[in-house]
Each structure stands twice: as structure tokens, then as C-alpha cells.
Amino acid sequence: MTPRDASDDSRWSDLDRPPLNAAALRRGLVQEGGLWRDVEVVQSTGSTNSDLVALAGAGKAGEGAVLVAEEQTAGRGRLDRQWTAPARSGLFFSVLLTPGAVPVARWGWLPLLTGVAVATGLSRSAGVDTALKWPNDLLVSIGGEERKAGGILAERAGEDGVVVGVGINVTLRENELPVPQAGSLALAGAVSTDRDPLLRAMLRSLAEWYGRWRDADGDPAACGLQETYAAGCATLGRTVRAELPGDRAITGEAVAVDGDGRLVIATEKGVQEPVGAGDIVHLRPA
């Protein structure tokens, strides 16, 4: 038997991080009458979101397409921030959705819906308590400290489509964290870090929530999404600073998520100001 070079970068170079089983994922997720139509796993790409947006634009992908990468070299978060991690240390995937008859004004709920679905799926499969930071971060507790373990990015794909990307740190180790505020499911004490069942659980949960939301014509109250999001949102009830476009910032208590998915902040001046886009900084513990 020939010894394996420790520097070998093959698919099995890190035995704690085995590759995804694409065939098993397809068998488990692609069902007659279900949302997911195809699951493709690639070894490496710049950004699954960019790739799926391009495929949709070229007419090569339809609703229910799922693209998963074992490694992303140019993953993007909000405001074009970079998201990188070692190969097979996380789950990096994008899905294509075409909400159809749902009014476009309600499409802004899709990243929040995805956050609820991801948190629900991970709670079931990884046994990790997660919280949502408005609008698109997934938080876990590590040593009593909140840390970001995942993020969500939604982008338009043509006139009738939305690509929603998810990045979750699964087995990222302390010495691999890009910033001290980052975390992973493993560091949060997950009972399982097997990425195949984690991905299946998240996508099944996403299909369930998306179906409920779409059947309600995107009404977040009617399908229970607004209430569920608020219940799991770590931002509500806290003093926050919202850093807004145009170098403007407001500070106050985050009191609600309104029917349009905006964060409502009660300022010291007694004004309730809805925020639809911006960076939110938690200024004190819950």
C-alpha cells in the first residue's frame, strides 16, 4: 500500500470531510410532484449563485434546480462580501425559484423564508439551536457567545426567477475561522456533521415553507412565515445600529418585522422607522 501524501488535495485528502454523495442526494430529493427537479454537485466553482443565475439566463435551468459546490472560491454575501472556506468544510448551494403568481413586492420574503427553513432543517438534523439575524445571517452559540455560522443571498434571475444561495459552516475548526465572530455547526456542538442528511433536511424544509408561502400568494402572515420568523429572530428586542446606504445610520430598538419583511426600528426620537436594506449591528446581548 502506497502511503498517501498528507498534502494530497484529492477528494479524500481529509477523512473528516468526505465528499457529498450526489446520486444519493438526487434519490432522496428529486421526487415526482416535488419542488426539486435536479441536484448537481460540482467539486469547485467561484459562486453557485453566479453559476445558477447564468444557467437560468441561458434557459438551461428551471425552477427546482439545485447547484451544490464542495468548494467556493469566490462565494459572495451581501454587499459583495467574500465567503470562502476549506473544501468540504461546509454546505454551499443555490436553488432556482420562480414564484409565479406571487406579487413581486412579496419576493423580498424569500431570503427570510430560506432562513426559517434552514434553521428548521438544521435543528432537526444537527441538533443545534440556531437564531436568525435580520436579514440573512444564521447564528449559533459557542461558549455562550453568538457567532455567525451561515448566510443567505437572494438574486434576481431574469424576469421571473430568483436564485437563493446558502452558505453554512459545518466542520470549520477554530484555527480555520476567517474572523473571530465566525462559527460552525461542529463548534456549536452539533450531534451530526454528516453533510448529506443536513443538506436533505434543509432542502426539504425549504420546499415545505416555499410551498406554504406560494399557496398563500406570498402573504407572510397567512402562511405563518411572519410569526415564525419573528419567533426565531435574535435581532428583535435588541438595541441595534442600522448602517444604511448613503452613509446613514440609525440606532434604536428592533421592535418588529413588518409585512414587507422590513425591520422596524424604534428610535430614541419615538419614531418607528422601517429598514429594508442595510447592515444591522447588535449592540447588546438579548
N, C-alpha and C positions, 0 to 999 in steps of 0.2 A: 504494500500500500504506500503510495507516494504521499509524504506529508504535505498538507495544504499550507501554502504561504499565508501568514497572518495578514499580509497586505492585499491578498486576493480580493477583488471587488466583484466577485461573481454573485449570482442571486442568493447563494447560501453562505456568503462570507461572514455573516453574523447570525449564528444559530438561534439567538434570542429574537430575531426578526425575520421569520420565514416569509416567503412571498405569498401573496394572495392567490387563491385558487379560483381563477376566472371561470372555469367550467362549472364548478360547484355554485358560485355566485349566480350564474345565469340560471341554473336549475332551480335555485331557491327563490329567485326574484322575478324571473320572466314567466308570467302565468297568463293563461287565456283570460281576457277580460280585465287584467290588471293594468296598472299605470305603466310599469317598467317594460319597455319593449326590447331593450338591448343593453348589455353591460359589457363595456370594453375596458380592459386593463392594459396599460402601457407601462413599460419599465421606467421611462423618464420623459419629461416634457417641460417646456417652460412654464405653461399655465394651462390647466384643464379648462378654465373659463374661456380663455382666449381661443383655444382649440375648438371648443364646442360652439362658441359664437360663430367662428369661421365655418364650421361644418353646417350649421343651421343656415347661414347666409348663402351657402353654395347648394342648398337643398339636399344635403347628404345626411341630415339628422332631423328627426321629428320628435314630437312630444314623447317623453318617456325614455329618451336616450340618456345613458349614464356613462360618463367617462371617468375612469379612476387612474391615478398615476402612483406608482411606487415611490417616485421622487419628483418633486417640482423644483426646477432650477430658477424660476422667475415667478413664483406664486405672488399674487397681489392681494392686499387687503384694501380697506377703504383708503381714499386719498392716495392711491398708488403706492402704499407702503409695501415693502417686500416681505414675503413669508417664505422662509427656507428652513429645511430640517434634513437630517440624515435620511438616506434611502430606507424605506420600510419602517421608519420610526413613527409614522402617523398614518392617518387616512386623509387623502387629498382627492376630492371628487367633485364633479359638477353634473347637474341634471338640467335637461331642457324641458320647460313647461310652456304650454300655450293655453292661457286661462280662458280663451274663447269669449263667452258672453259676459264674463265678469267685467264690470266697468274699469277702464284703465286707472281711474282715480283710486281704486282699491288695490292695485297691484303693489303698492308700497308695503302692503302687509306681508308679502311673500318672504322677505328675509326674517321678519318676526315669526311668521308661521314656521319657517325652517328651524329657527332657534328652539321653538317649543318642541318640534318633532325630534330634533337631535337630542335635546335634554331628556325627553321622554325615553327615547331609544337607548341612550347610554345608561339611564337609571335602571332600566330593565336588564340590560346585558352586561354592564360593567359594575353595577352596584355602587356607583359613585353619585353622591349628591351634587348636582350642578345648579348653577344660577345663571340668569341671563342679565348681561349688562346692556342697556339700550345703546345703540340699536342692534348690534350684531356680534357681541362677544359672548363666549361661553366661559364661565368662571368655575374653578374648583377650589376647595380649601386644602391647603398644605401647611401643616403645623399651625393651624388657626389663622392663617393668612390667605386672603383671596388672591388667586393668580389666574391669569388668562391661559386657558388650555385650548381654545379654538376660536375660530372666526368665520363669518359668513359674508359673502359678497354676491349681490344680485346685479345683473347687467341685462339691458335690453338686447334681444337678438331679432333684428328685423322689426316688422310692424306688429307681429302677433305673438312673439315669443319672449321668454325671459330665461336666462341661464343663471342658475343659483349654484354658487360654489361653496364648498365647506372644507375647512382645514382643521383637523383635530390632532393634537399631540398625544400619542398613545404611550410609547415607551421611551420618550425623551428622558435622558438622565440629567441629573443636576449639573454635571460638567458640560452638558451639551446645550443648555438653555441659552437662547440668544440674548436675553435680558433677564435680570433678577426677578422681574414681575411675571415671567412666563412660568408655565407649569405643564403637567401632563397627567394622564389618567393613572399611569403607574405611580407617580409621585404622590397622587391623591389617594392611593391605597385601593385601586381597582381590584375586584375579585377576579377579573379576567382581562387580559390584554390581547386575546386572540382576535385579530382584526377582521377575520371573515364573519363571525357572528355579530361583531359590533357594527359592521357595515350593513349587514342584512337588517339588523334591528332598527338602525337609523332610517334606512330607505323604506322599510315597511311602515314605520311611524310617519314618515313624510308623506307617503301615499295616502295613509288614512286621514291625516289632517288636511291635505290638499283636497281630497275628495269632499270632505265636510264643508270646507270653505267655498269650493266651487259650486257645490249643490245649493249653498245659501247665497249665491250670486255675489260672493265676496264680502258679505255682511259679517264683520268680525264678532259682533255681539250675538247674532242669531246662531252662529255655529259654535259658540263658546270659546272662540280663539282669544278675544279681547280679555275675558275674565281669566283664562288660563295663563296668558302671557303675564298679566299683572301679578298673578299669584306667584310666579316664578322669577319675577324681575327684581334683581338686587338693587337696582337704581332707585326704585320708588321708596319714598320715605326718607331719603338721604339728602343732605346738602351737597349740591353739585355745582360745578362750573361748566357751562356750555361754551365751548370755543367755536364761534360761528364763522361762516365765510365773511370776508371783508374785514378781518382782524377785529371782529367784535366779540365780546364775551359777556355773558350774564351769569349771575350767581343766585342761587335760591334753593328751595326745596322741590325736589321732583315729586309731584303730587298725583300724577295720572298719566296714562297713555290714552289719548283720545281716539275717536272713531276713525281717524285717518292714520293712526299709527304714530302720531307725533307725541313727543314727550312734553308734558305740560309742567312748566317750572313756575312756582310762586316766588316772586322776587320780594326783596325787603320793602319795596315800594307798594306792596299789596296788589301787584299786577300779576295775572296768570298769563304767561307767555308760552305759546306752543312752539316747539322746536322740531323742525322736520329734517334737518341735516346739521351735522356738526360733531365735534369731539366732546365727549362727556367725561369729566374727571370727578370721581367720587372723593369728596373732601373729608368725610369722616366715616367710621365704621357704622354698620347697621345697628 
